[in-house]
Amino acid sequence: VQLVESGGGLVQAGGFLRLSCAASGIIISLIPMAWYRQAPGKERELVAAISSGATANYADPVKGRFTISRDNAKNTLYLQMNSLKPEDTAKYYCAASTNPYSSDYDIPSGIDDYDYWGQGTQVTVSS
């Protein structure tokens, strides 16, 4: 299994970026996926997650600004980030959970439920 993120960069506050996570070795439409981020000196935190049934949830700080989606044909996960703020500055990681779930709409409850991770892509938002 390999997850490869791309799309990070430096952007001014109010700008936008779209992150991509190209997956191999797994079929992302069949499993829950998520975006996490980690700022220097802080713990890794959930940004957004999507179930195999395409139910999504978002961390409160990004609700209304970020959108998680996937392209099943490309086996790629996306994170559209609009109205970026300096506090969004972090390294963003793609994660996959291959644990069994009882429903296609289940979303893993915590970071330990994700067993595959990408190497991360840096997002820096200047004020």
Steps between C-alpha positions, in 0.01 A plus 500: 500500500626843408344841555665796330386853579553803280368850452640675804678832482514860613184706466374831635219515752167480324644286223436140410679174435395151398687210649508161330577156636571236238450151637639168384456156649154584630168601347406822675130475414477193723654643818486809721763763423601820676716808498693587813734789566781571740643840582842537667480419869143376475335162480372361173132591466214392280404738223239300309397141446286315249340159534483241225137604461616860444380639832735780603579676822719798572685653790326813626780740396467402133125453465363703213848561356641154421346218296617140491424297189632214295526397137442127495618464141833660589513336844584843638383688808475880499477783747376830361605776735345845457524821703828384647620651825847519654386251764450243224878486460609141559617185334200318359482121495275260316392189693315179425322256729480136396326388819165328458192714562140397537368771270620675186419824680725440801785744548791399724485659840866575550848527359591148612235359266702605196768253404649652186644850471660712232818698544317832524494824306578840650243778493612847605256790516648847530315788661 
